[in-house]
């Protein structure tokens, strides 16, 4: 059952709804109201849909954009037992079915790439995927190794991403994070990838030690149809620091024709200052902080109307645009 809480039209206006599976639900945050083919965005472990806030407005090419908050993340309640990657994938599939999304372009980041891969391996009706910073390299399924690689990548992230990460992990909580982490570490993504029939775009950041170049090239070899890109100057959260470039790659990928065997890793041509945080005024910063506070109160209270209001205020402040999404 999907429960809808608000409806908006501008490209910065966020709609929040829930899709339930028994007592468990996914919070679905969306922008845009028209179009025939949506994007569906799945974040990584511990974090929320906020990681896609800069990417989403640039993906309104074909239809609405939906970004999910999975159980345990972004303040969404979780069941007593840790959920597996398969369980998360089934929930994403339920969102697609309940909202009647017609062949969405499904994007997964980090652990979200595992969720997307597991789903797509069982859903041949999905024809376009995007895997950003796919994890985990089966040759490096060691906690200390991955922790070291993650911290190394985090050093290259913009300040905004670091702040987002800290707040997201606080909402997730150590207990749930530590329960889900082993599921991510041991999920055999290398077994799912060859079963995917969707044309798949794979993106990594230059400094993403969590998804090293050799592993991403192996991902391309395992996928029946893939295109691989590396973003200079970027780290693990490449879709935030380089939202414009990642959006362009995603839109071009959705338009492209599959080319079997075309899995050479290419380097994106980006401007030297592309990874820096955008220039904003003090007024925009104040409005953005206010929106984030409203959203935080909404998350704490479980009030989706407040969450939508806060997300919209934050998006308005950072975008400075009120043009329609249609």
Secondary structure, 3 states (H helix, E strand, C coil): CEEECCCCCECCCCEEEEEEECCEEEEEEEECCCCCCCEEEECCCCCCHHHHHHHHHHHCCCCCEEEEECCCCCCCCCCCCCCCHHHHHHHHHHHHHHCCCCCCEEEEECHHHHHHHHHHHHCCCCCEEEEECCCCCHHHCCHHHHHHHHHHHHCCCCHHHHHHHHHHHHHHCHHHHHHHHHHHHHCCHHHHHCCCCCEEEEEEECCCCCCCHHHHHHHHHHCCCEEEEEECCCCCCHHHHCHHHHHHHHHHHHHCCCCCCCCCEEEECCCCCCCCCCCCCHHHHHHHHHHHHHHHHHHHHCCHHHHHHHHHHHHHHHHCCCCECC
